[in-house]
Amino acid sequence: MSIVDNLSQVRRRIEAACCRAGRAVDDVTLVGVSKGTAADAVAEACAAGLTDVGENRVQEAQEKIPAARALGARPRWHLIGHLQTNKAKTATELFAILHSVDSLRLAEAVSRRAGERTQVLLEVNVAKDAAKFGFAPEEVTSALTAISQLPNLDVRGLMTIAPQTHDPETSRPCFRRLRELRDGLGLAELSMGMTGDFEVAIEEGATYVRVGRAIFGERKGT
Ligand SMILES: *Cc1c(COP(=O)(O)O)cnc(C)c1O
């Protein structure tokens, strides 16, 4: 299947999930995750109407963003992977929104280096997976209080990565917990759901879904 066909199929699945959940399709933004794929694939997806693109590494994005632009693609770029503090400045220059602010130290670094107000989401390690980054659920309230006081940051919501299994239903409690946390904090955005579980995420309230393989195909290596 081509990227264009994949994209329209993902869109149909998003519409169906919104319909099941009684939500407006406009409430959900599809972020196409292009890590491990070439700039021409991004350009092809953008030509077919993809408006938002996610990358998980600054270094890869530093090459791909100008290359995609040279091919006529000007999506809104999202950073979805762990960010090292020494790359905070570059990240604020490359990306419109950072989904993966996972420590106060990183938030401070982004705040200091941001030339203008930067949209961020706080990553929450809902499942308390030792291999994952993010605030523990019980830390989020105090983290938000501290981060909200930093200049140049606009905290828009929360992000999580569910434990990966073959059954999307296993992600549901994780997504539901993130929504409860977000509701308690009065924030707008919920970034959750990937190729394996984005429909469940939409049913549980996702406003951003981050979908890679279902659009760009299986990745080599990563
Ligand atoms: C790679 C990645 C995705 C997309 O994963 P797919 O399974 O390809 O849809 C989403 N979010 C994050 C944080 C990722 O690293």
Ligand as a Chemical Component Dictionary entry (heavy atoms), coordinates in Angstrom:
data_LIG
# 
_chem_comp.id                   LIG 
_chem_comp.type                 NON-POLYMER 
_chem_comp.pdbx_formal_charge   0 
_chem_comp.three_letter_code    LIG 
# 
loop_
_chem_comp_atom.comp_id 
_chem_comp_atom.atom_id 
_chem_comp_atom.alt_atom_id 
_chem_comp_atom.type_symbol 
_chem_comp_atom.charge 
_chem_comp_atom.model_Cartn_x 
_chem_comp_atom.model_Cartn_y 
_chem_comp_atom.model_Cartn_z 
_chem_comp_atom.pdbx_ordinal 
LIG C1 C1 C 0 7.807 5.733 17.247 1  
LIG C2 C2 C 0 6.864 6.451 18.126 2  
LIG C3 C3 C 0 5.501 6.551 17.794 3  
LIG C4 C4 C 0 4.883 5.901 16.568 4  
LIG O1 O1 O 0 4.916 4.523 16.711 5  
LIG P1 P1 P 0 4.198 3.574 15.609 6  
LIG O2 O2 O 0 4.059 2.294 16.315 7  
LIG O3 O3 O 0 5.111 3.532 14.442 8  
LIG O4 O4 O 0 2.901 4.209 15.285 9  
LIG C5 C5 C 0 4.686 7.278 18.641 10 
LIG N1 N1 N 0 5.169 7.880 19.755 11 
LIG C6 C6 C 0 6.465 7.797 20.100 12 
LIG C7 C7 C 0 6.924 8.470 21.334 13 
LIG C8 C8 C 0 7.351 7.083 19.306 14 
LIG O5 O5 O 0 8.651 7.004 19.665 15 
# 
loop_
_chem_comp_bond.comp_id 
_chem_comp_bond.atom_id_1 
_chem_comp_bond.atom_id_2 
_chem_comp_bond.value_order 
_chem_comp_bond.pdbx_ordinal 
LIG C1 C2 SING 1  
LIG C2 C3 SING 2  
LIG C2 C8 DOUB 3  
LIG C3 C4 SING 4  
LIG C3 C5 DOUB 5  
LIG C4 O1 SING 6  
LIG O1 P1 SING 7  
LIG P1 O2 DOUB 8  
LIG P1 O3 SING 9  
LIG P1 O4 SING 10 
LIG C5 N1 SING 11 
LIG N1 C6 DOUB 12 
LIG C6 C7 SING 13 
LIG C6 C8 SING 14 
LIG C8 O5 SING 15 
# 
